[in-house]
């Protein structure tokens, strides 16, 4: 998660991410007065959905990308119950522990899940819940195959051939082991196919799926690469979501 994002475009094209988050929010089982960490808040659209479920609570929204943090602060600035921080989740340190952690479409960008889960466990109060989803084993496999095939051809091969990318699409069994090793209890993990067709496929691919690819390419090759991958893969993305629920041991306040 070292690159910056085009936060304004992401905010406009991220309909699939908003749909995933909406399905996830009910699993938090909130009273409405808690403090919840939004771990990887993006442009802030989902943070606002989370805030709506906390009429007497507050949200600490964290993201590493500078443009996402700036966009979230601008869009959420009128809400006094939200604090937006720029931070790396693998180095997360909060002034006080939170009652729950929510994360949508983030963890697959983080290389070290053992370290990630240890930091999230430390950020939770006893009894606090972690509810998350991210790309899991098999996620956008067909799409990535198309991206590799295009990347193996001239003129892209000089920059992309053999490049593995930053993604960490873990399976449910290994994820459950890592969560339990970090100290979590009542762990449940499962995969869910979730095919989606973005409303603006080219800009969606450019901003979400191919951002790291494009960083490897000179500017003059980027438009052609996006178009070639889209033509080969088609607009439908073969998403597979890894769902996570877990709890820090102890009594919920």
C-alpha positions as CSV (number, residue, x, y, z in Angstrom):
1,X,0.0,0.0,0.0
2,X,2.8,2.4,-0.7
3,X,1.4,4.2,-3.8
4,X,-1.0,7.1,-3.7
5,X,-4.4,6.9,-5.3
6,X,-6.6,9.1,-7.4
7,X,-9.0,9.6,-4.6
8,X,-11.6,11.7,-6.5
9,X,-11.9,9.1,-9.3
10,X,-12.0,6.3,-6.8
11,X,-14.8,8.0,-4.9
12,X,-16.7,8.2,-8.2
13,X,-16.2,4.7,-9.5
14,X,-16.1,2.6,-6.3
15,X,-19.7,1.3,-6.4
16,X,-18.7,-2.3,-5.9
17,X,-16.7,-1.4,-2.8
18,X,-19.7,0.5,-1.4
19,X,-21.9,-2.5,-2.0
20,X,-19.4,-4.8,-0.2
21,X,-19.3,-2.4,2.7
22,X,-23.0,-2.2,3.0
23,X,-23.3,-5.9,3.3
24,X,-20.6,-5.9,6.0
25,X,-21.9,-3.2,8.3
26,X,-24.7,-5.3,9.8
27,X,-22.1,-7.9,11.0
28,X,-20.7,-5.3,13.4
29,X,-23.8,-5.6,15.7
30,X,-23.4,-2.0,16.9
31,X,-25.3,-0.4,19.8
32,X,-24.7,3.0,18.3
33,X,-22.5,4.6,21.0
34,X,-19.2,2.8,20.2
35,X,-15.8,4.1,18.9
36,X,-15.1,2.2,15.7
37,X,-11.8,2.1,13.7
38,X,-12.3,2.2,9.9
39,X,-9.1,0.5,8.9
40,X,-8.4,1.7,5.4
41,X,-11.1,4.4,5.0
42,X,-10.3,5.3,1.4
43,X,-12.1,8.5,0.2
44,X,-14.5,8.5,3.1
45,X,-17.8,7.3,1.5
46,X,-18.0,4.1,3.5
47,X,-16.9,5.9,6.6
48,X,-20.0,8.1,6.3
49,X,-22.1,4.9,6.1
50,X,-20.4,3.6,9.2
51,X,-21.0,6.9,11.0
52,X,-24.8,6.7,10.2
53,X,-24.8,3.5,12.4
54,X,-23.2,5.3,15.3
55,X,-25.6,8.2,16.3
56,X,-23.9,8.5,19.7
57,X,-20.5,7.1,18.8
58,X,-17.5,8.1,16.8
59,X,-15.2,6.8,14.0
60,X,-11.4,6.9,13.8
61,X,-10.7,6.6,10.0
62,X,-7.3,5.6,8.9
63,X,-5.6,5.3,5.5
64,X,-2.1,5.4,4.2
65,X,-2.6,7.1,0.9
66,X,-2.2,10.9,1.2
67,X,-4.9,11.7,-1.4
68,X,-7.4,9.4,0.2
69,X,-6.8,11.0,3.6
70,X,-7.1,14.5,2.1
71,X,-10.3,13.6,0.3
72,X,-11.8,11.9,3.4
73,X,-11.0,14.9,5.6
74,X,-12.7,17.2,3.1
75,X,-15.8,15.1,2.7
76,X,-16.1,14.3,6.4
77,X,-15.0,17.7,7.8
78,X,-18.4,18.7,9.0
79,X,-18.7,15.7,11.2
80,X,-17.2,16.3,14.6
81,X,-17.5,12.6,15.5
82,X,-14.9,11.5,12.9
83,X,-11.1,11.7,13.2
84,X,-9.2,11.0,10.0
85,X,-5.6,9.9,10.4
86,X,-2.9,9.0,7.9
87,X,-1.2,5.8,9.1
88,X,0.2,2.4,8.0
89,X,-2.0,-0.3,9.5
90,X,1.1,-2.5,10.1
91,X,2.5,0.3,12.3
92,X,-0.9,1.3,13.9
93,X,-0.7,2.9,17.3
94,X,-3.9,4.5,18.7
95,X,-4.1,6.7,21.8
96,X,-6.9,4.5,23.2
97,X,-8.3,1.1,22.1
98,X,-11.5,1.0,20.1
99,X,-14.7,-1.0,20.6
100,X,-14.7,-2.4,17.1
101,X,-12.7,-2.5,13.9
102,X,-14.3,-2.4,10.4
103,X,-12.4,-2.9,7.2
104,X,-13.6,-3.2,3.6
105,X,-11.4,-4.1,0.6
106,X,-8.1,-3.3,2.2
107,X,-6.2,-6.2,3.7
108,X,-5.2,-7.7,0.3
109,X,-3.0,-4.7,-0.2
110,X,-1.0,-5.5,3.0
111,X,1.9,-8.0,2.6
112,X,2.3,-9.1,6.2
113,X,-1.0,-10.3,7.6
114,X,0.5,-11.7,10.8
115,X,1.8,-8.2,11.7
116,X,-1.5,-6.6,10.6
117,X,-3.6,-8.8,12.8
118,X,-1.3,-8.3,15.8
119,X,-1.7,-4.5,15.4
120,X,-5.4,-4.7,15.0
121,X,-5.7,-7.0,18.1
122,X,-3.7,-4.5,20.1
123,X,-6.1,-1.7,19.0
124,X,-9.2,-3.4,20.3
125,X,-10.7,-3.3,23.7
126,X,-11.4,-6.7,25.4
127,X,-14.5,-8.1,23.8
128,X,-14.2,-5.9,20.7
129,X,-15.1,-7.3,17.3
130,X,-13.2,-7.3,14.0
131,X,-15.4,-7.4,11.0
132,X,-13.7,-7.2,7.6
133,X,-13.6,-8.4,4.0
134,X,-10.9,-8.2,1.3
135,X,-9.8,-9.9,-1.8
136,X,-9.3,-13.6,-1.0
137,X,-7.8,-16.7,-2.7
138,X,-8.8,-16.7,-6.4
139,X,-9.7,-13.0,-6.4
140,X,-9.8,-11.5,-9.9
141,X,-7.8,-14.5,-11.1
142,X,-9.1,-14.3,-14.7
143,X,-8.5,-10.5,-14.8
144,X,-4.9,-10.8,-13.5
145,X,-4.2,-13.6,-16.1
146,X,-5.3,-11.1,-18.8
147,X,-3.1,-8.4,-17.3
148,X,-0.1,-10.7,-17.3
149,X,-0.7,-11.8,-20.8
150,X,-0.8,-8.3,-22.1
151,X,2.2,-7.4,-19.9
152,X,4.2,-10.2,-21.5
153,X,3.8,-8.6,-24.9
154,X,5.7,-5.7,-26.5
155,X,6.0,-2.8,-25.7
156,X,4.9,-3.6,-22.1
157,X,7.1,-6.7,-21.5
158,X,10.2,-4.6,-20.8
159,X,8.5,-3.2,-17.7
160,X,6.0,-5.9,-16.6
161,X,7.2,-9.3,-17.7
162,X,7.7,-11.4,-14.5
163,X,6.4,-8.6,-12.2
164,X,4.4,-10.2,-9.4
165,X,2.7,-7.1,-7.9
166,X,1.8,-6.3,-4.3
167,X,-1.4,-8.4,-3.8
168,X,-1.9,-10.8,-0.9
169,X,-5.0,-12.9,-1.7
170,X,-5.1,-15.2,1.3
171,X,-7.3,-18.3,1.9
172,X,-9.7,-18.7,4.8
173,X,-7.9,-21.4,6.6
174,X,-4.5,-19.6,6.7
175,X,-6.3,-16.4,7.7
176,X,-8.0,-18.1,10.6
177,X,-4.7,-19.5,11.8
178,X,-3.1,-16.0,11.6
179,X,-6.0,-14.4,13.5
180,X,-5.8,-17.0,16.3
181,X,-2.0,-16.6,16.5
182,X,-2.6,-12.9,17.0
183,X,-4.8,-13.6,19.9
184,X,-8.3,-13.4,18.4
185,X,-11.1,-15.7,19.5
186,X,-14.5,-16.7,17.8
187,X,-12.8,-16.6,14.4
188,X,-14.8,-17.2,11.3
189,X,-13.4,-16.8,7.8
190,X,-15.0,-17.8,4.4
191,X,-14.8,-17.0,0.7
192,X,-17.6,-15.5,-1.3
193,X,-17.7,-15.1,-5.1
194,X,-18.8,-11.6,-6.0
195,X,-18.6,-10.9,-9.8
196,X,-19.1,-7.2,-10.6
197,X,-19.2,-5.0,-13.7
198,X,-18.0,-1.4,-12.9
199,X,-20.1,1.5,-14.3
200,X,-17.0,3.0,-15.8
201,X,-14.7,0.0,-16.6
202,X,-11.7,1.8,-18.0
203,X,-11.4,4.4,-15.2
204,X,-12.1,1.7,-12.6
205,X,-9.3,-0.5,-13.9
206,X,-7.0,2.5,-14.2
207,X,-7.7,3.6,-10.6
208,X,-8.3,0.4,-8.7
209,X,-7.1,-2.7,-10.4
210,X,-4.2,-1.5,-12.6
211,X,-2.8,1.3,-10.5
212,X,0.4,-0.6,-9.5
213,X,0.8,-1.9,-13.0
214,X,0.7,1.6,-14.4
215,X,3.4,2.8,-12.0
216,X,5.7,0.3,-13.7
217,X,5.0,1.8,-17.1
218,X,6.1,5.1,-18.7
219,X,3.2,7.6,-19.1
220,X,3.0,7.1,-22.9
221,X,2.2,3.4,-22.5
222,X,-0.4,3.6,-19.8
223,X,-3.6,4.3,-21.8
224,X,-2.8,1.5,-24.3
225,X,-2.1,-1.0,-21.5
226,X,-5.5,-0.2,-19.8
227,X,-7.3,-0.5,-23.1
228,X,-5.6,-3.8,-24.1
229,X,-6.3,-5.4,-20.7
230,X,-9.9,-4.4,-20.8
231,X,-10.3,-5.8,-24.3
232,X,-8.8,-9.1,-23.2
233,X,-10.5,-9.5,-19.9
234,X,-13.9,-8.0,-20.5
235,X,-15.7,-5.6,-18.1
236,X,-16.9,-8.2,-15.6
237,X,-14.4,-8.7,-12.7
238,X,-14.3,-12.1,-11.1
239,X,-14.1,-10.9,-7.5
240,X,-13.8,-13.4,-4.6
241,X,-14.1,-11.8,-1.2
242,X,-12.5,-13.1,2.0
243,X,-14.9,-12.5,4.9
244,X,-13.6,-12.2,8.5
245,X,-15.2,-11.9,11.8
246,X,-13.3,-12.3,15.1
247,X,-13.3,-11.0,18.6
248,X,-10.6,-10.0,21.2
249,X,-11.1,-12.2,24.2
250,X,-12.7,-10.5,27.3
251,X,-16.0,-8.8,28.2
252,X,-17.4,-6.2,25.9
253,X,-18.0,-2.9,27.8
